[in-house]
Amino acid sequence: MKPPWTIKIIENPGDLPLVEQLQRLVWPGSETDIVPGHLMRSAVHIGGLLIGAFIEQELVGYVFGFPGFYDTPDGPRLKHYSSMLGVHPDHRNQGIGFALKRAQWQMVRHQGIDRITWTFDPLLSQNAWLNITRLGAVCNTYLRDFYGKMRDGLNIGLPTDRFQVDWWVNSHRVNRRLSRRARLALDLAHFLASGAPIINPSVAGEDNLPHPGERIDINLEKDKTILLLEIPANFMALKTASIKLALEWRLHTRSIFEDLFAKGYLVTDFVYLNGAQPRSYYVMCYGESTL
């Protein structure tokens, strides 16, 4: 079935106010954090990409990025930095974000670039599912308080810690996940059956909210090639209920991620367990897994 939206490159300056207005809906509460259309226009002029999803004349989603560089032993190399992905609140969970990223993937490949990077809050399970499981990005970089204090409704009150993910656009992993016959997502039972331990199982508090459990002491030798790390299934609801508990989760997971990345682990998958008490887990693999 053909989706109700159309994906197209935004080139008309007259469409830029639509992007500004959509930002206000996606990240409400701080006008000063809105990226102005003229700046996006400048970035596109030098090789950046601004791609929109439209239902008739309404902009319901967009993705924005621009060229950058990363260091290699042979010197700087070109990459694409994907700065923003936003979907209208009334049109989420319909596949628009995935469609926009897929269009970005196609355009960046045509530019001859093989790596896209972006950041996202590691405690947001929906973003993790899209970025890691659906798109096939991987991560071994944790950035503390990357943006400093932000004033919008999604970020206010907490350190803006972020994952920086790598999307290797020509890899078998990414091509397989973006194909029309993408691999079936593995569920929690698959990983538990393989012997993967949950290293920080949450515990229910008296407030009926998930609290960080103590980290299980595991000898991280090479035979422990796969680990599961739990995060709240709905971090924004938890943050609304208790900013103190949200900060506790931020610092708890920060410590574990930084430790595992330093030991050579890599985020390669994400598992969401639906039910009366939803649970969310990152899959951490030892070494350079690209499955």
Helices and strands as residue ranges (DSSP letters): E 6-9, G 13-15, H 16-26, G 31-33, H 37-45, E 49-55, E 58-70, E 77-87, G 89-91, H 96-110, E 115-120, H 125-128, I 129-134, E 138-143, E 162-168, H 172-178, H 188-193, E 203-204, E 210-211, E 226-231, H 235-241, H 243-262, E 265-273, E 279-286
